[in-house]
Amino acid sequence: MTMHGLECSKIKTVIFDLDGTLIESAPSILNGLEVAIKKSGLLPALPLESSLVGPPLKDTLTKLVGDQLDVDLDVLASDFKAYYDTFGFKESKVYPGVQDMLNQLKKFNVSLYLATNKRLEPTLKIIDYLGWTSLFDGVYAIDKFATSHFSNKATMIGALIQAESIEKAHVIYVGDRIEDHEASAINGIATILVNWGYGNFQNNTATDKVKYVGSPNELYRMIVG
């Protein structure tokens, strides 16, 4: 069984996105955004819907603010963090079948990593809350290195591959958005997209040649061949 030149039986490492791929986090994230926007007396320039989930926090807040003047994004971000990092992160729900998939991959001796546009603090809180800490060999978030944040998902994946000495021929990235595929392509690694997340890619001609799956079990079978 092959996947765009990659023999699935040779996959040794899987790098996962988090939001929309492993967990349903939209309700808690959107609640946090609403809290932050309302606290500043602003009106959201866009509907508070799941399509906002995925990009870094500051990027999302910039879109929500729109052309409203005299807005302090740092204050908005701080208000969001106060909500999300305290109890909002606990509202994240694991997609059905994901827990079993992760357990089975570990039993198959596949190394698992996270690469997410989330901040590191809530990411670590979520995986600890879910009992996933021992499942992942490494966690990469937008602010993993305090002195230099990753500018995008592509640079994050590249840094992860280099730092962890991962062979590109034996790794895939699993996400839910076309941006995940693009970030993987820049780094020369294969992608599988899941169709239960926040990306509307099924009818996008840019992903005609990208593999996507409809269930965690299908994803597991594709990975292990």
C-alpha positions as CSV (number, residue, x, y, z in Angstrom):
1,M,0.0,0.0,0.0
2,T,1.5,3.4,-1.0
3,M,0.5,6.9,-0.4
4,H,2.0,9.4,-2.9
5,G,5.3,7.4,-3.0
6,L,5.3,6.7,0.8
7,E,5.0,3.0,1.8
8,C,2.6,3.1,4.7
9,S,4.2,0.0,6.2
10,K,7.4,2.1,6.6
11,I,5.8,5.0,8.6
12,K,7.7,5.2,11.8
13,T,6.5,8.7,13.0
14,V,3.2,10.5,13.0
15,I,3.0,14.3,13.7
16,F,-0.5,15.3,14.7
17,D,-2.2,18.6,14.6
18,L,-4.4,19.0,17.8
19,D,-7.5,21.2,17.3
20,G,-9.9,19.6,14.9
21,T,-7.8,16.6,14.5
22,L,-7.6,14.9,17.9
23,I,-9.9,17.1,19.9
24,E,-13.0,19.2,19.4
25,S,-12.0,22.5,20.9
26,A,-14.1,25.0,19.0
27,P,-16.8,25.6,21.7
28,S,-14.2,26.5,24.4
29,I,-12.1,28.6,22.1
30,L,-15.1,30.5,20.7
31,N,-16.3,31.1,24.3
32,G,-12.9,32.5,25.2
33,L,-12.9,34.8,22.1
34,E,-16.4,36.0,23.0
35,V,-15.3,36.7,26.5
36,A,-12.3,38.7,25.4
37,I,-14.2,40.7,22.7
38,K,-17.1,41.6,25.0
39,K,-14.8,42.6,27.9
40,S,-13.2,45.2,25.6
41,G,-16.6,46.5,24.5
42,L,-16.1,45.4,20.9
43,L,-18.3,43.8,18.3
44,P,-16.8,40.8,16.4
45,A,-16.1,41.6,12.8
46,L,-16.8,38.0,11.8
47,P,-19.2,35.4,13.1
48,L,-17.8,33.4,16.0
49,E,-17.8,30.0,14.3
50,S,-15.5,27.0,14.1
51,S,-13.7,28.2,10.9
52,L,-11.8,30.6,13.2
53,V,-10.2,27.7,15.0
54,G,-6.7,26.7,13.8
55,P,-4.5,29.8,13.2
56,P,-2.4,31.4,16.0
57,L,-4.4,33.4,18.6
58,K,-3.1,36.8,17.6
59,D,-4.1,36.1,13.9
60,T,-7.6,35.1,14.9
61,L,-8.0,38.2,17.1
62,T,-6.8,40.5,14.3
63,K,-9.5,39.0,12.1
64,L,-12.2,39.4,14.8
65,V,-11.3,43.1,15.4
66,G,-11.4,44.0,11.8
67,D,-11.0,47.8,11.2
68,Q,-12.1,48.8,14.7
69,L,-9.7,51.4,16.0
70,D,-7.7,51.7,19.2
71,V,-7.8,48.0,19.9
72,D,-5.0,46.5,22.1
73,L,-4.5,43.0,20.9
74,D,-2.3,42.2,23.9
75,V,-5.2,43.0,26.2
76,L,-7.6,40.8,24.2
77,A,-5.1,38.0,24.2
78,S,-4.6,38.3,27.9
79,D,-8.4,38.1,28.5
80,F,-8.7,35.1,26.3
81,K,-5.8,33.3,28.1
82,A,-7.3,34.1,31.5
83,Y,-10.5,32.2,30.5
84,Y,-9.0,29.4,28.4
85,D,-5.9,28.5,30.5
86,T,-7.9,28.4,33.7
87,F,-10.9,26.2,32.8
88,G,-11.7,26.6,29.1
89,F,-9.1,24.0,28.1
90,K,-11.0,21.3,30.2
91,E,-14.0,21.7,27.8
92,S,-12.0,20.1,24.9
93,K,-13.6,16.8,23.8
94,V,-11.7,13.9,22.3
95,Y,-13.2,12.8,18.9
96,P,-14.7,9.3,19.0
97,G,-12.2,6.7,18.2
98,V,-9.1,8.9,18.6
99,Q,-8.1,7.5,22.0
100,D,-8.1,3.9,20.6
101,M,-6.2,5.0,17.5
102,L,-3.4,6.7,19.6
103,N,-3.1,3.6,21.9
104,Q,-2.9,1.3,18.9
105,L,-0.3,3.4,17.2
106,K,1.9,3.3,20.3
107,K,1.5,-0.5,20.5
108,F,2.6,-0.6,16.9
109,N,5.8,1.3,18.0
110,V,4.9,4.4,16.0
111,S,6.5,7.6,17.5
112,L,3.9,10.3,18.0
113,Y,4.4,14.1,18.1
114,L,2.2,17.2,18.3
115,A,2.7,20.3,16.2
116,T,0.0,22.8,16.9
117,N,-0.6,26.6,16.5
118,K,-1.9,26.5,20.1
119,R,0.2,28.0,22.8
120,L,2.3,25.6,24.8
121,E,0.7,26.2,28.2
122,P,-2.8,25.2,27.3
123,T,-1.5,22.4,25.0
124,L,0.4,20.7,27.9
125,K,-2.6,21.2,30.2
126,I,-4.9,19.6,27.7
127,I,-2.8,16.5,27.1
128,D,-2.2,16.1,30.8
129,Y,-5.9,16.5,31.5
130,L,-6.6,13.8,28.9
131,G,-3.9,11.5,30.2
132,W,-2.0,11.7,27.0
133,T,1.4,12.9,28.3
134,S,3.1,9.5,27.9
135,L,1.7,9.0,24.4
136,F,3.7,11.8,22.8
137,D,7.4,11.8,22.3
138,G,7.4,15.6,21.8
139,V,5.1,18.6,21.8
140,Y,5.7,21.6,19.6
141,A,3.5,24.7,20.0
142,I,3.7,28.2,18.5
143,D,5.6,29.5,21.5
144,K,7.7,26.4,22.4
145,F,10.8,28.5,22.5
146,A,10.1,31.7,24.5
147,T,12.8,33.7,22.7
148,S,11.6,33.0,19.2
149,H,8.0,32.0,18.3
150,F,7.4,30.0,15.2
151,S,6.1,32.2,12.4
152,N,3.9,29.5,10.9
153,K,3.2,25.7,10.9
154,A,5.7,25.0,8.2
155,T,8.7,26.4,10.2
156,M,7.4,24.5,13.3
157,I,7.3,21.2,11.4
158,G,10.7,21.8,9.9
159,A,12.2,22.5,13.4
160,L,10.5,19.4,14.8
161,I,11.9,17.2,12.1
162,Q,15.4,18.6,12.5
163,A,15.5,18.6,16.3
164,E,14.0,15.1,16.6
165,S,16.2,13.6,13.8
166,I,13.1,12.3,12.0
167,E,13.5,10.7,8.6
168,K,11.3,12.5,6.1
169,A,10.7,9.3,4.1
170,H,9.1,7.7,7.2
171,V,6.9,10.4,8.6
172,I,3.5,11.9,7.9
173,Y,1.6,14.9,9.2
174,V,-2.0,14.5,10.1
175,G,-4.2,17.6,10.2
176,D,-7.7,18.9,9.3
177,R,-7.0,22.0,7.2
178,I,-5.5,22.7,3.8
179,E,-2.9,24.8,5.6
180,D,-1.7,21.6,7.2
181,H,-1.1,20.0,3.9
182,E,0.7,23.1,2.6
183,A,3.0,23.2,5.6
184,S,3.8,19.5,5.2
185,A,4.5,20.0,1.4
186,I,6.9,22.8,2.2
187,N,8.9,20.4,4.3
188,G,8.7,17.5,1.8
189,I,6.6,15.2,3.9
190,A,3.3,13.4,3.3
191,T,0.0,14.5,4.7
192,I,-3.3,12.8,5.7
193,L,-6.2,15.1,6.3
194,V,-9.2,14.2,8.5
195,N,-12.7,15.2,7.5
196,W,-14.2,15.6,10.9
197,G,-12.3,18.8,11.9
198,Y,-12.5,22.5,10.9
199,G,-11.2,22.5,7.4
200,N,-13.4,22.6,4.4
201,F,-11.1,20.9,1.9
202,Q,-13.1,18.1,0.4
203,N,-14.2,20.2,-2.6
204,N,-11.0,22.1,-2.9
205,T,-9.1,21.3,-6.1
206,A,-5.8,22.0,-4.3
207,T,-6.4,18.8,-2.3
208,D,-7.4,16.5,-5.1
209,K,-4.2,14.5,-4.6
210,V,-4.2,14.6,-0.8
211,K,-5.4,11.6,1.1
212,Y,-8.1,12.2,3.6
213,V,-9.9,9.9,6.0
214,G,-13.4,9.7,7.5
215,S,-12.6,8.0,10.8
216,P,-9.7,7.4,13.3
217,N,-9.9,3.7,12.5
218,E,-9.4,4.4,8.8
219,L,-6.5,6.6,9.7
220,Y,-4.9,3.9,11.8
221,R,-5.3,1.3,9.0
222,M,-3.8,3.7,6.5
223,I,-0.8,4.4,8.7
224,V,0.1,0.9,9.6
225,G,-0.8,-0.4,6.1
